[in-house]
């Protein structure tokens, strides 16, 4: 935290963001941290394409404020402590949230992950313009929060957007188990996206068939009698239980416990998600950008204690 903005930036020259291939880049201005590409003759700063681009505030202050906002500090407290305008904080959250969404899509949603068990759930929150719903999906074995979406109400498009991104992140025809609540829209969206074309050589559109290793289980919580119903909605029960044992490292039953714990963590980090909060979200778009900022921090910054491994008597993170 004691380093200045000029010292913290990398000493080596960054690649040109405008040229597709690596080219020779020279220093255009050391005072402004500006570089010049010898191929396209364009100048650029090292912060180009990042949330820090164009900011006049010192980067140390921006890092500290964004860290506080990620881990649940209310905006009025940040305004009182750092004397920063609320509109400035909103602009920083928008820039960082959009960048975090691109980072998540680039690193996760590339179709090369074997997710194993995926748990999905919806969560409601208050905003200044009414009640909003947020749908999320996570991988149990890696504690990876794959995607989330915020919308007013619980339309089919809300779940469809989440399932689509999970499908883009999953390796084709890999074994996958979906665990959801009793909301029937989840099952329809999953069966719609997790299917492949069967080529027969005939003319016309090929038939779409669900993946052979696709399984869907549901946990239905009854409001009377404290009764919980666990049922298989699609696939094979034996294979589903095997995936549960593989992803949780121990035998278990059909559950959505991991996504419920994730919801509790998100309620701690996002004040707008707290059930009885005076810091309601301003609108849907800004809440979604703030959510993606928290999502990337949850996936790539914060260490997960439950993923430790004991090697030679020592715990390794």
C-alpha positions as CSV (number, residue, x, y, z in Angstrom):
1,X,0.0,0.0,0.0
2,X,3.0,2.3,0.4
3,X,3.9,2.2,-3.3
4,X,2.9,5.0,-5.6
5,X,1.1,4.8,-8.8
6,X,4.2,5.2,-10.9
7,X,6.2,2.6,-9.1
8,X,3.5,-0.1,-8.9
9,X,3.1,-0.2,-12.7
10,X,5.1,-2.9,-14.4
11,X,8.6,-1.9,-15.4
12,X,8.4,-3.8,-18.7
13,X,6.6,-2.4,-21.7
14,X,3.1,-3.8,-22.2
15,X,2.0,-5.3,-25.5
16,X,0.0,-3.1,-27.9
17,X,-3.7,-3.5,-27.4
18,X,-4.5,-2.5,-31.0
19,X,-2.2,-5.0,-32.9
20,X,-3.2,-8.7,-33.0
21,X,0.4,-10.0,-32.9
22,X,3.2,-9.0,-30.5
23,X,5.1,-6.0,-31.7
24,X,7.9,-3.7,-30.5
25,X,6.6,-1.1,-28.1
26,X,8.6,1.9,-27.0
27,X,8.1,4.5,-24.2
28,X,6.3,7.6,-25.4
29,X,6.1,9.4,-22.0
30,X,7.5,8.2,-18.7
31,X,5.7,10.9,-16.7
32,X,2.3,9.9,-18.1
33,X,3.1,6.1,-18.3
34,X,2.3,6.2,-22.0
35,X,3.7,3.9,-24.7
36,X,3.9,3.9,-28.5
37,X,3.6,0.9,-30.9
38,X,6.2,0.9,-33.7
39,X,3.9,-1.0,-36.0
40,X,0.5,0.8,-35.8
41,X,2.1,4.1,-34.6
42,X,-0.6,4.4,-31.9
43,X,0.0,5.5,-28.3
44,X,-1.7,4.0,-25.3
45,X,-1.4,3.9,-21.5
46,X,-0.7,0.8,-19.4
47,X,-4.2,1.0,-17.9
48,X,-6.0,0.9,-21.2
49,X,-8.7,-1.8,-21.2
50,X,-8.8,-1.9,-17.4
51,X,-11.2,-0.3,-14.9
52,X,-8.3,2.1,-13.9
53,X,-8.3,3.7,-17.4
54,X,-8.9,7.5,-17.3
55,X,-9.2,7.7,-13.5
56,X,-7.7,10.8,-11.8
57,X,-7.7,9.4,-8.3
58,X,-4.6,7.6,-7.0
59,X,-4.8,3.9,-7.7
60,X,-4.1,3.0,-4.1
61,X,-7.3,4.7,-3.0
62,X,-9.3,3.0,-5.8
63,X,-8.0,-0.4,-4.8
64,X,-8.8,0.1,-1.1
65,X,-12.3,1.4,-1.9
66,X,-13.1,-1.4,-4.3
67,X,-11.9,-3.9,-1.8
68,X,-14.2,-2.5,0.9
69,X,-17.1,-2.5,-1.5
70,X,-16.4,-6.1,-2.5
71,X,-16.4,-7.4,1.0
72,X,-19.7,-5.7,2.1
73,X,-18.8,-2.2,3.3
74,X,-21.8,0.1,2.8
75,X,-21.4,2.9,0.3
76,X,-22.3,5.7,2.9
77,X,-19.5,4.5,5.1
78,X,-17.0,4.7,2.2
79,X,-18.3,8.2,1.3
80,X,-17.8,9.4,4.9
81,X,-14.3,7.9,5.3
82,X,-12.7,8.8,2.0
83,X,-14.7,11.9,1.0
84,X,-15.6,10.5,-2.4
85,X,-18.9,11.4,-4.1
86,X,-21.5,8.6,-4.4
87,X,-21.6,9.2,-8.2
88,X,-17.9,8.6,-8.4
89,X,-18.2,5.3,-6.5
90,X,-21.1,4.3,-8.8
91,X,-18.9,4.9,-11.8
92,X,-16.1,2.9,-10.4
93,X,-18.4,0.0,-9.6
94,X,-19.8,0.1,-13.2
95,X,-16.4,0.0,-14.8
96,X,-15.0,-2.7,-12.5
97,X,-18.2,-4.8,-12.7
98,X,-18.2,-4.7,-16.5
99,X,-14.5,-5.7,-16.6
100,X,-15.2,-8.5,-14.1
101,X,-17.9,-9.8,-16.2
102,X,-15.6,-10.0,-19.3
103,X,-12.9,-11.7,-17.1
104,X,-15.4,-14.3,-15.9
105,X,-16.6,-15.0,-19.4
106,X,-13.0,-15.3,-20.7
107,X,-11.7,-17.5,-18.0
108,X,-14.7,-19.8,-17.2
109,X,-17.2,-19.9,-20.1
110,X,-14.9,-21.4,-22.7
111,X,-16.2,-25.0,-22.9
112,X,-13.3,-26.8,-21.2
113,X,-14.5,-27.5,-17.7
114,X,-15.7,-30.7,-16.2
115,X,-18.1,-29.3,-13.6
116,X,-19.4,-32.6,-12.1
117,X,-22.2,-31.4,-9.9
118,X,-23.8,-28.0,-10.4
119,X,-26.2,-26.5,-7.9
120,X,-28.5,-23.6,-8.9
121,X,-30.8,-21.4,-6.9
122,X,-32.7,-18.1,-6.9
123,X,-32.4,-15.3,-4.3
124,X,-34.7,-12.3,-4.0
125,X,-33.5,-8.8,-2.9
126,X,-34.9,-5.4,-2.4
127,X,-34.1,-2.4,-4.6
128,X,-35.4,1.2,-4.8
129,X,-37.6,0.2,-7.7
130,X,-39.1,-3.0,-6.3
131,X,-38.1,-6.6,-5.6
132,X,-35.4,-8.2,-7.8
133,X,-34.4,-11.8,-8.3
134,X,-30.9,-13.2,-8.7
135,X,-30.2,-16.6,-10.1
136,X,-26.8,-18.3,-9.7
137,X,-25.1,-21.6,-10.5
138,X,-22.0,-23.0,-8.9
139,X,-19.7,-26.0,-9.3
140,X,-19.6,-28.0,-6.1
141,X,-16.2,-29.7,-6.5
142,X,-14.3,-26.5,-7.2
143,X,-16.6,-24.1,-5.3
144,X,-16.6,-22.1,-8.6
145,X,-19.4,-19.6,-9.0
146,X,-20.1,-19.9,-12.7
147,X,-22.6,-17.3,-13.5
148,X,-25.4,-15.1,-12.1
149,X,-28.2,-12.9,-13.5
150,X,-30.4,-10.3,-12.0
151,X,-34.0,-9.6,-13.2
152,X,-37.3,-8.3,-11.9
153,X,-39.5,-11.2,-11.1
154,X,-38.6,-14.9,-11.9
155,X,-39.1,-15.1,-15.7
156,X,-37.8,-18.0,-17.8
157,X,-35.2,-15.7,-19.3
158,X,-33.5,-15.4,-15.9
159,X,-32.8,-19.1,-15.6
160,X,-32.2,-19.5,-19.3
161,X,-29.3,-17.0,-19.2
162,X,-27.6,-18.8,-16.3
163,X,-28.0,-22.3,-17.8
164,X,-26.7,-21.0,-21.2
165,X,-23.4,-19.8,-19.6
166,X,-23.0,-23.0,-17.7
167,X,-23.4,-24.9,-20.9
168,X,-20.7,-22.7,-22.5
169,X,-18.4,-23.5,-19.6
170,X,-19.0,-27.3,-19.7
171,X,-17.0,-29.7,-21.8
172,X,-19.1,-31.3,-24.4
173,X,-20.8,-34.6,-23.3
174,X,-19.1,-34.5,-19.9
175,X,-21.0,-36.0,-16.9
176,X,-22.9,-33.3,-15.1
177,X,-25.5,-33.4,-12.3
178,X,-27.8,-30.4,-11.8
179,X,-29.3,-29.9,-8.3
180,X,-32.1,-27.3,-8.1
181,X,-35.1,-26.5,-6.0
182,X,-38.6,-27.4,-7.1
183,X,-39.0,-24.5,-9.5
184,X,-39.9,-26.3,-12.8
185,X,-38.3,-23.6,-15.1
186,X,-34.8,-24.9,-14.2
187,X,-35.5,-28.3,-15.6
188,X,-37.0,-27.0,-18.9
189,X,-34.0,-24.7,-19.5
190,X,-31.5,-27.4,-18.7
191,X,-33.1,-29.9,-21.1
192,X,-33.2,-27.2,-23.8
193,X,-29.5,-26.3,-23.7
194,X,-27.8,-29.6,-22.7
195,X,-28.6,-31.5,-25.9
196,X,-26.6,-32.3,-29.1
197,X,-27.5,-32.9,-32.7
198,X,-27.6,-36.5,-33.9
199,X,-26.4,-36.7,-37.5
200,X,-28.1,-39.4,-39.6
201,X,-27.1,-38.4,-43.1
202,X,-30.7,-37.5,-44.0
203,X,-31.8,-34.2,-45.3
204,X,-33.3,-31.6,-42.9
205,X,-32.6,-30.5,-39.5
206,X,-31.0,-33.2,-37.3
207,X,-32.7,-34.3,-34.1
208,X,-31.5,-32.9,-30.8
209,X,-31.0,-35.4,-28.0
210,X,-30.1,-34.7,-24.4
211,X,-26.6,-35.6,-23.2
212,X,-26.2,-39.2,-22.1
213,X,-24.5,-38.2,-18.8
214,X,-27.0,-35.5,-17.9
215,X,-28.8,-35.9,-14.6
216,X,-31.2,-33.5,-12.8
217,X,-32.3,-33.8,-9.2
218,X,-34.6,-31.5,-7.2
219,X,-35.0,-30.6,-3.5
220,X,-38.5,-29.5,-2.7
221,X,-39.1,-27.8,0.6
222,X,-42.7,-28.1,1.8
223,X,-44.0,-25.3,4.0
224,X,-46.1,-27.7,6.1
225,X,-44.8,-30.4,8.4
226,X,-41.1,-29.5,7.8
227,X,-41.0,-32.0,5.0
228,X,-38.3,-32.0,2.4
229,X,-38.8,-34.1,-0.8
230,X,-35.8,-35.2,-2.8
231,X,-36.5,-36.6,-6.2
232,X,-34.8,-37.4,-9.5
233,X,-36.2,-35.3,-12.4
234,X,-34.0,-36.6,-15.2
235,X,-31.3,-39.3,-15.7
236,X,-30.2,-42.2,-13.6
237,X,-30.3,-42.1,-9.8
238,X,-27.3,-44.4,-9.3
239,X,-25.1,-42.2,-11.5
240,X,-26.4,-39.1,-9.8
241,X,-25.5,-40.4,-6.3
242,X,-22.1,-41.4,-7.7
243,X,-21.5,-37.9,-8.9
244,X,-22.6,-36.5,-5.5
245,X,-20.0,-38.8,-3.8
246,X,-17.3,-37.8,-6.3
247,X,-17.8,-34.1,-6.1
248,X,-18.3,-33.9,-2.3
249,X,-15.5,-36.3,-1.5
250,X,-17.9,-38.4,0.7
251,X,-21.2,-40.2,0.3
252,X,-24.2,-37.9,0.5
253,X,-27.8,-37.4,-0.4
254,X,-29.5,-35.1,-2.9
255,X,-29.0,-31.5,-1.6
256,X,-28.5,-27.9,-2.4
257,X,-26.5,-27.1,0.6
258,X,-23.5,-25.6,-1.2
259,X,-25.5,-23.0,-3.1
260,X,-27.4,-22.1,0.0
261,X,-24.1,-21.4,1.8
262,X,-23.0,-19.4,-1.3
263,X,-26.2,-17.3,-0.9
264,X,-25.3,-16.6,2.7
265,X,-21.8,-15.5,1.6
266,X,-23.2,-13.2,-1.0
267,X,-25.6,-11.7,1.5
268,X,-22.6,-10.8,3.6
269,X,-20.7,-9.3,0.8
270,X,-23.5,-7.4,-0.9
271,X,-25.5,-5.2,1.5
272,X,-28.4,-5.0,-1.1
273,X,-29.0,-8.7,-0.7
274,X,-29.6,-8.6,3.1
275,X,-33.2,-9.3,3.8
276,X,-33.7,-6.4,6.2
277,X,-31.3,-3.7,4.9
278,X,-31.4,0.0,4.7
279,X,-28.9,-0.1,1.8
280,X,-31.2,-1.3,-1.0
281,X,-29.8,-1.6,-4.5
282,X,-30.3,1.4,-6.7
283,X,-31.3,-0.4,-9.9
284,X,-31.0,-3.8,-11.7
285,X,-28.0,-2.9,-13.9
286,X,-25.8,-1.5,-11.1
287,X,-26.7,-4.4,-8.8
288,X,-25.7,-6.9,-11.5
289,X,-22.3,-5.1,-12.1
290,X,-21.6,-5.1,-8.3
291,X,-22.6,-8.8,-8.2
292,X,-20.0,-9.6,-10.9
293,X,-17.4,-7.7,-9.0
294,X,-18.1,-9.8,-6.0
295,X,-18.2,-13.0,-8.2
296,X,-14.7,-12.5,-9.5
297,X,-13.4,-11.8,-6.1
298,X,-15.1,-14.9,-4.7
299,X,-13.6,-17.1,-7.5
300,X,-10.1,-15.7,-8.0
301,X,-9.1,-13.6,-5.0
302,X,-10.4,-15.1,-1.8
303,X,-8.9,-18.4,-0.7
304,X,-11.4,-21.1,0.1
305,X,-10.8,-23.0,3.3
306,X,-12.9,-26.0,2.3
307,X,-10.5,-26.6,-0.7
308,X,-7.4,-27.2,1.4
309,X,-5.5,-30.4,1.2
310,X,-3.4,-32.1,3.9
311,X,0.0,-33.1,2.6
312,X,2.6,-34.6,4.9
313,X,0.8,-33.3,8.0
314,X,0.5,-29.7,6.7
315,X,-2.5,-28.0,5.2
316,X,-1.9,-26.5,1.7
317,X,-4.3,-23.9,0.4
